[in-house]
Amino acid sequence: MAEARSKERWSHTSALLALEANIHRDRKRKPTPYRPSDFNPHRQRPGPATVRAPVSVLKTVFVDRR
């Protein structure tokens, strides 16, 4: 229950932070507006993309320079 309350409060707070940031943002420097999810610490951020390749591919790219 405490986690749900924290998520709800951060949802409200992040909406206010996004509003404030969009009021003061320079449209030439950052053309896309801020979203509440940019300020919410409970948001699920995607992890780094991992690509699996055999060692022979890495040798070709980095050693043989092809």
N, CA, C and O atoms as CSV, one atom per row, in Angstrom:
chain,resi,resn,atom,element,x,y,z
A,1,MET,N,N,0.820,-1.192,0.000
A,1,MET,CA,C,0.000,0.000,0.000
A,1,MET,C,C,0.866,1.259,0.000
A,1,MET,O,O,0.528,2.259,-0.633
A,2,ALA,N,N,1.984,1.194,0.717
A,2,ALA,CA,C,2.873,2.348,0.762
A,2,ALA,C,C,3.500,2.600,-0.607
A,2,ALA,O,O,3.708,3.748,-0.999
A,3,GLU,N,N,3.801,1.524,-1.328
A,3,GLU,CA,C,4.384,1.691,-2.663
A,3,GLU,C,C,3.376,2.316,-3.627
A,3,GLU,O,O,3.745,3.152,-4.452
A,4,ALA,N,N,2.127,1.923,-3.531
A,4,ALA,CA,C,1.090,2.499,-4.393
A,4,ALA,C,C,0.903,3.983,-4.098
A,4,ALA,O,O,0.718,4.787,-5.011
A,5,ARG,N,N,0.955,4.338,-2.818
A,5,ARG,CA,C,0.825,5.749,-2.447
A,5,ARG,C,C,2.009,6.553,-2.980
A,5,ARG,O,O,1.841,7.671,-3.467
A,6,SER,N,N,3.201,5.979,-2.886
A,6,SER,CA,C,4.392,6.653,-3.394
A,6,SER,C,C,4.301,6.854,-4.904
A,6,SER,O,O,4.639,7.922,-5.413
A,7,LYS,N,N,3.843,5.823,-5.620
A,7,LYS,CA,C,3.699,5.939,-7.079
A,7,LYS,C,C,2.678,7.006,-7.445
A,7,LYS,O,O,2.890,7.777,-8.381
A,8,GLU,N,N,1.570,7.052,-6.711
A,8,GLU,CA,C,0.531,8.048,-6.997
A,8,GLU,C,C,1.039,9.453,-6.728
A,8,GLU,O,O,0.788,10.369,-7.511
A,9,ARG,N,N,1.744,9.625,-5.633
A,9,ARG,CA,C,2.279,10.959,-5.311
A,9,ARG,C,C,3.343,11.387,-6.317
A,9,ARG,O,O,3.393,12.554,-6.706
A,10,TRP,N,N,4.194,10.452,-6.739
A,10,TRP,CA,C,5.197,10.807,-7.731
A,10,TRP,C,C,4.559,11.087,-9.085
A,10,TRP,O,O,5.076,11.896,-9.857
A,11,SER,N,N,3.456,10.437,-9.378
A,11,SER,CA,C,2.746,10.718,-10.622
A,11,SER,C,C,2.269,12.173,-10.642
A,11,SER,O,O,2.394,12.869,-11.650
A,12,HIS,N,N,1.728,12.608,-9.523
A,12,HIS,CA,C,1.263,13.989,-9.404
A,12,HIS,C,C,2.436,14.965,-9.451
A,12,HIS,O,O,2.393,15.964,-10.170
A,13,THR,N,N,3.473,14.671,-8.687
A,13,THR,CA,C,4.634,15.556,-8.621
A,13,THR,C,C,5.343,15.648,-9.967
A,13,THR,O,O,5.773,16.729,-10.370
A,14,SER,N,N,5.468,14.524,-10.663
A,14,SER,CA,C,6.153,14.551,-11.952
A,14,SER,C,C,5.363,15.340,-12.990
A,14,SER,O,O,5.956,15.956,-13.876
A,15,ALA,N,N,4.033,15.332,-12.895
A,15,ALA,CA,C,3.224,16.154,-13.803
A,15,ALA,C,C,3.481,17.640,-13.555
A,15,ALA,O,O,3.584,18.422,-14.500
A,16,LEU,N,N,3.582,18.019,-12.295
A,16,LEU,CA,C,3.879,19.418,-11.979
A,16,LEU,C,C,5.285,19.811,-12.411
A,16,LEU,O,O,5.493,20.917,-12.908
A,17,LEU,N,N,6.253,18.912,-12.226
A,17,LEU,CA,C,7.624,19.201,-12.651
A,17,LEU,C,C,7.716,19.345,-14.169
A,17,LEU,O,O,8.436,20.210,-14.669
A,18,ALA,N,N,6.994,18.505,-14.899
A,18,ALA,CA,C,7.007,18.607,-16.363
A,18,ALA,C,C,6.379,19.924,-16.812
A,18,ALA,O,O,6.869,20.564,-17.742
A,19,LEU,N,N,5.306,20.324,-16.157
A,19,LEU,CA,C,4.668,21.602,-16.478
A,19,LEU,C,C,5.633,22.755,-16.260
A,19,LEU,O,O,5.772,23.628,-17.117
A,20,GLU,N,N,6.299,22.757,-15.114
A,20,GLU,CA,C,7.256,23.815,-14.788
A,20,GLU,C,C,8.438,23.822,-15.767
A,20,GLU,O,O,8.882,24.886,-16.198
A,21,ALA,N,N,8.936,22.656,-16.109
A,21,ALA,CA,C,10.061,22.573,-17.039
A,21,ALA,C,C,9.656,23.041,-18.431
A,21,ALA,O,O,10.448,23.685,-19.118
A,22,ASN,N,N,8.440,22.730,-18.854
A,22,ASN,CA,C,7.987,23.159,-20.177
A,22,ASN,C,C,7.735,24.660,-20.236
A,22,ASN,O,O,7.877,25.276,-21.292
A,23,ILE,N,N,7.365,25.244,-19.115
A,23,ILE,CA,C,7.172,26.698,-19.077
A,23,ILE,C,C,8.498,27.407,-19.311
A,23,ILE,O,O,8.545,28.432,-19.991
A,24,HIS,N,N,9.579,26.863,-18.749
A,24,HIS,CA,C,10.882,27.531,-18.793
A,24,HIS,C,C,11.841,26.960,-19.837
A,24,HIS,O,O,13.001,27.368,-19.877
A,25,ARG,N,N,11.400,26.046,-20.666
A,25,ARG,CA,C,12.333,25.455,-21.629
A,25,ARG,C,C,12.512,26.366,-22.835
A,25,ARG,O,O,11.599,27.091,-23.227
A,26,ASP,N,N,13.694,26.314,-23.407
A,26,ASP,CA,C,14.008,27.062,-24.619
A,26,ASP,C,C,13.630,26.180,-25.810
A,26,ASP,O,O,14.223,25.119,-26.005
A,27,ARG,N,N,12.673,26.597,-26.584
A,27,ARG,CA,C,12.171,25.783,-27.688
A,27,ARG,C,C,13.220,25.563,-28.775
A,27,ARG,O,O,13.131,24.591,-29.526
A,28,LYS,N,N,14.195,26.434,-28.868
A,28,LYS,CA,C,15.250,26.248,-29.860
A,28,LYS,C,C,16.236,25.169,-29.417
A,28,LYS,O,O,16.758,24.435,-30.256
A,29,ARG,N,N,16.499,25.061,-28.122
A,29,ARG,CA,C,17.443,24.071,-27.619
A,29,ARG,C,C,16.800,22.695,-27.469
A,29,ARG,O,O,17.429,21.682,-27.774
A,30,LYS,N,N,15.568,22.651,-27.007
A,30,LYS,CA,C,14.864,21.382,-26.812
A,30,LYS,C,C,13.484,21.506,-27.452
A,30,LYS,O,O,12.537,21.952,-26.805
A,31,PRO,N,N,13.367,21.112,-28.717
A,31,PRO,CA,C,12.093,21.287,-29.415
A,31,PRO,C,C,10.978,20.382,-28.904
A,31,PRO,O,O,9.805,20.739,-29.014
A,32,THR,N,N,11.316,19.216,-28.347
A,32,THR,CA,C,10.275,18.324,-27.838
A,32,THR,C,C,9.988,18.657,-26.378
A,32,THR,O,O,10.916,18.902,-25.607
A,33,PRO,N,N,8.734,18.669,-25.996
A,33,PRO,CA,C,8.406,19.012,-24.612
A,33,PRO,C,C,8.763,17.882,-23.647
A,33,PRO,O,O,8.867,16.717,-24.030
A,34,TYR,N,N,8.944,18.262,-22.399
A,34,TYR,CA,C,9.181,17.273,-21.350
A,34,TYR,C,C,7.887,16.526,-21.067
A,34,TYR,O,O,6.796,17.071,-21.237
A,35,ARG,N,N,8.014,15.284,-20.636
A,35,ARG,CA,C,6.861,14.470,-20.254
A,35,ARG,C,C,6.964,14.164,-18.766
A,35,ARG,O,O,8.067,14.158,-18.219
A,36,PRO,N,N,5.852,13.913,-18.104
A,36,PRO,CA,C,5.916,13.566,-16.682
A,36,PRO,C,C,6.774,12.334,-16.417
A,36,PRO,O,O,7.378,12.229,-15.350
A,37,SER,N,N,6.840,11.417,-17.349
A,37,SER,CA,C,7.656,10.216,-17.143
A,37,SER,C,C,9.151,10.541,-17.109
A,37,SER,O,O,9.940,9.737,-16.612
A,38,ASP,N,N,9.553,11.705,-17.628
A,38,ASP,CA,C,10.956,12.112,-17.553
A,38,ASP,C,C,11.388,12.406,-16.116
A,38,ASP,O,O,12.578,12.350,-15.805
A,39,PHE,N,N,10.433,12.717,-15.240
A,39,PHE,CA,C,10.739,13.110,-13.870
A,39,PHE,C,C,10.299,12.076,-12.844
A,39,PHE,O,O,10.519,12.270,-11.649
A,40,ASN,N,N,9.695,11.003,-13.275
A,40,ASN,CA,C,9.150,10.019,-12.349
A,40,ASN,C,C,10.184,8.929,-12.047
A,40,ASN,O,O,10.598,8.212,-12.958
A,41,PRO,N,N,10.605,8.792,-10.791
A,41,PRO,CA,C,11.606,7.772,-10.467
A,41,PRO,C,C,11.050,6.349,-10.514
A,41,PRO,O,O,11.830,5.397,-10.547
A,42,HIS,N,N,9.741,6.177,-10.516
A,42,HIS,CA,C,9.129,4.849,-10.585
A,42,HIS,C,C,8.975,4.347,-12.013
A,42,HIS,O,O,8.550,3.212,-12.227
A,43,ARG,N,N,9.311,5.167,-12.977
A,43,ARG,CA,C,9.165,4.778,-14.379
A,43,ARG,C,C,10.137,3.649,-14.716
A,43,ARG,O,O,11.289,3.660,-14.281
A,44,GLN,N,N,9.672,2.698,-15.478
A,44,GLN,CA,C,10.519,1.598,-15.928
A,44,GLN,C,C,11.349,2.073,-17.113
A,44,GLN,O,O,10.806,2.355,-18.182
A,45,ARG,N,N,12.644,2.161,-16.928
A,45,ARG,CA,C,13.528,2.576,-18.019
A,45,ARG,C,C,14.030,1.339,-18.747
A,45,ARG,O,O,14.354,0.334,-18.114
A,46,PRO,N,N,14.095,1.407,-20.068
A,46,PRO,CA,C,14.597,0.240,-20.795
A,46,PRO,C,C,16.082,0.029,-20.515
A,46,PRO,O,O,16.851,0.982,-20.393
A,47,GLY,N,N,16.455,-1.211,-20.418
A,47,GLY,CA,C,17.856,-1.552,-20.170
A,47,GLY,C,C,18.661,-1.446,-21.458
A,47,GLY,O,O,18.095,-1.231,-22.529
A,48,PRO,N,N,19.965,-1.596,-21.359
A,48,PRO,CA,C,20.791,-1.527,-22.560
A,48,PRO,C,C,20.510,-2.717,-23.476
A,48,PRO,O,O,20.300,-3.840,-23.018
A,49,ALA,N,N,20.512,-2.450,-24.742
A,49,ALA,CA,C,20.273,-3.505,-25.726
A,49,ALA,C,C,21.524,-4.375,-25.836
A,49,ALA,O,O,22.636,-3.864,-25.971
A,50,THR,N,N,21.334,-5.665,-25.779
A,50,THR,CA,C,22.458,-6.580,-25.911
A,50,THR,C,C,22.309,-7.359,-27.199
A,50,THR,O,O,21.226,-7.839,-27.534
A,51,VAL,N,N,23.404,-7.477,-27.910
A,51,VAL,CA,C,23.430,-8.222,-29.164
A,51,VAL,C,C,24.483,-9.305,-29.016
A,51,VAL,O,O,25.623,-9.030,-28.642
A,52,ARG,N,N,24.102,-10.513,-29.306
A,52,ARG,CA,C,25.042,-11.626,-29.211
A,52,ARG,C,C,25.608,-11.925,-30.596
A,52,ARG,O,O,24.876,-12.061,-31.576
A,53,ALA,N,N,26.934,-12.021,-30.642
A,53,ALA,CA,C,27.610,-12.333,-31.898
A,53,ALA,C,C,28.782,-13.254,-31.587
A,53,ALA,O,O,29.376,-13.169,-30.512
A,54,PRO,N,N,29.110,-14.121,-32.515
A,54,PRO,CA,C,30.267,-14.975,-32.275
A,54,PRO,C,C,31.558,-14.159,-32.318
A,54,PRO,O,O,31.597,-13.059,-32.869
A,55,VAL,N,N,32.602,-14.714,-31.731
A,55,VAL,CA,C,33.892,-14.026,-31.649
A,55,VAL,C,C,34.458,-13.771,-33.040
A,55,VAL,O,O,35.180,-12.794,-33.234
A,56,SER,N,N,34.151,-14.616,-34.002
A,56,SER,CA,C,34.677,-14.425,-35.354
A,56,SER,C,C,34.183,-13.112,-35.967
A,56,SER,O,O,34.913,-12.464,-36.717
A,57,VAL,N,N,32.962,-12.725,-35.652
A,57,VAL,CA,C,32.436,-11.457,-36.162
A,57,VAL,C,C,33.201,-10.296,-35.534
A,57,VAL,O,O,33.552,-9.338,-36.224
A,58,LEU,N,N,33.460,-10.375,-34.242
A,58,LEU,CA,C,34.212,-9.315,-33.580
A,58,LEU,C,C,35.633,-9.223,-34.135
A,58,LEU,O,O,36.157,-8.121,-34.302
A,59,LYS,N,N,36.260,-10.354,-34.419
A,59,LYS,CA,C,37.603,-10.355,-34.999
A,59,LYS,C,C,37.582,-9.690,-36.367
A,59,LYS,O,O,38.473,-8.907,-36.695
A,60,THR,N,N,36.564,-10.001,-37.168
A,60,THR,CA,C,36.462,-9.419,-38.500
A,60,THR,C,C,36.305,-7.906,-38.424
A,60,THR,O,O,36.906,-7.173,-39.209
A,61,VAL,N,N,35.498,-7.442,-37.478
A,61,VAL,CA,C,35.229,-5.995,-37.369
A,61,VAL,C,C,36.427,-5.237,-36.801
A,61,VAL,O,O,36.835,-4.211,-37.345
A,62,PHE,N,N,36.990,-5.750,-35.698
A,62,PHE,CA,C,37.996,-4.973,-34.991
A,62,PHE,C,C,39.438,-5.300,-35.374
A,62,PHE,O,O,40.301,-4.428,-35.271
A,63,VAL,N,N,39.721,-6.496,-35.802
A,63,VAL,CA,C,41.099,-6.857,-36.138
A,63,VAL,C,C,41.330,-6.711,-37.627
A,63,VAL,O,O,42.281,-6.047,-38.041
A,64,ASP,N,N,40.482,-7.314,-38.439
A,64,ASP,CA,C,40.661,-7.274,-39.887
A,64,ASP,C,C,40.167,-5.977,-40.504
A,64,ASP,O,O,40.468,-5.698,-41.665
A,65,ARG,N,N,39.405,-5.165,-39.746
A,65,ARG,CA,C,38.881,-3.863,-40.207
A,65,ARG,C,C,38.022,-3.979,-41.465
A,65,ARG,O,O,38.154,-3.166,-42.380
A,66,ARG,N,N,37.151,-4.975,-41.517
A,66,ARG,CA,C,36.258,-5.100,-42.674
A,66,ARG,C,C,34.862,-4.740,-42.286
A,66,ARG,O,O,33.959,-4.782,-43.121
